[in-house]
Amino acid sequence: MDEPLVLVGGRGPADDELGEPGRRVPVDQEADGLVHREAYHQVPPKVEYSLTDYGRTLEVALRPLGDWGHANMARIEATHP
């Protein structure tokens, strides 16, 4: 994740929603030091999230999981329409 995740607008308190029901921003990951949150005081509100150096260390563990998901996407989609 080289580019920050940019959130513009927002419906919930403390910018805790991405606009999709059930999908929350990385509040716990920020507290754990995995992501950096940059809030811009503007209208509409804007928040950027990016991985910290510490957060990037997880790529070694998560890359194989992502590769497995991509390799098995057809089966996953077939069983979970």
C-alpha positions as CSV (number, residue, x, y, z in Angstrom):
1,M,0.0,0.0,0.0
2,D,2.2,2.8,-1.3
3,E,-0.6,5.4,-1.7
4,P,-2.7,6.5,1.3
5,L,-6.3,5.5,1.6
6,V,-8.2,8.8,1.3
7,L,-11.6,9.2,2.8
8,V,-13.7,12.2,1.9
9,G,-16.9,13.0,3.7
10,G,-18.1,10.6,6.3
11,R,-21.3,9.6,8.0
12,G,-20.2,8.5,11.4
13,P,-18.7,10.0,14.5
14,A,-14.9,10.5,14.4
15,D,-14.7,9.5,10.7
16,D,-15.3,5.8,11.7
17,E,-17.1,4.8,8.5
18,L,-16.1,4.4,4.9
19,G,-19.6,4.8,3.6
20,E,-20.2,1.1,3.3
21,P,-22.2,-0.6,6.0
22,G,-20.1,-2.8,8.3
23,R,-16.8,-1.5,7.0
24,R,-14.8,0.4,9.5
25,V,-11.5,2.3,9.2
26,P,-8.4,1.0,11.0
27,V,-8.9,2.6,14.4
28,D,-7.3,-0.3,16.3
29,Q,-4.5,-0.6,13.7
30,E,-3.8,3.1,14.3
31,A,-3.6,2.5,18.1
32,D,-1.2,-0.4,17.5
33,G,1.1,1.7,15.3
34,L,0.3,-0.1,12.1
35,V,-1.3,2.8,10.3
36,H,-0.9,6.6,10.3
37,R,-4.0,8.8,10.3
38,E,-3.8,12.3,8.8
39,A,-7.0,14.4,9.2
40,Y,-7.5,17.5,7.1
41,H,-9.8,20.1,8.6
42,Q,-11.8,21.0,5.5
43,V,-15.3,20.6,4.0
44,P,-16.1,17.9,3.2
45,P,-13.9,16.2,5.8
46,K,-10.9,14.3,4.5
47,V,-8.8,11.6,6.2
48,E,-5.8,9.7,4.8
49,Y,-4.6,6.4,6.2
50,S,-1.2,5.0,5.3
51,L,1.0,2.1,6.6
52,T,3.8,2.9,9.0
53,D,7.1,1.2,8.6
54,Y,6.0,-1.1,11.4
55,G,2.8,-1.9,9.4
56,R,4.7,-2.6,6.3
57,T,6.5,-5.5,8.1
58,L,3.2,-7.4,8.0
59,E,3.5,-7.7,4.2
60,V,5.8,-10.7,4.5
61,A,3.1,-12.6,6.5
62,L,0.1,-11.3,4.5
63,R,1.4,-11.6,0.9
64,P,1.0,-15.4,0.8
65,L,-2.6,-15.1,2.1
66,G,-3.4,-12.6,-0.6
67,D,-1.7,-14.8,-3.2
68,W,-3.8,-17.8,-2.0
69,G,-7.0,-15.7,-2.2
70,H,-6.3,-14.6,-5.8
71,A,-5.4,-18.2,-6.8
72,N,-8.7,-19.5,-5.4
73,M,-11.0,-16.5,-6.2
74,A,-13.2,-18.5,-8.6
75,R,-13.9,-21.2,-6.0
76,I,-14.5,-18.5,-3.3
77,E,-16.9,-16.6,-5.4
78,A,-18.7,-19.8,-6.4
79,T,-19.3,-20.8,-2.8
80,H,-20.1,-17.3,-1.5
81,P,-22.3,-15.6,-4.1
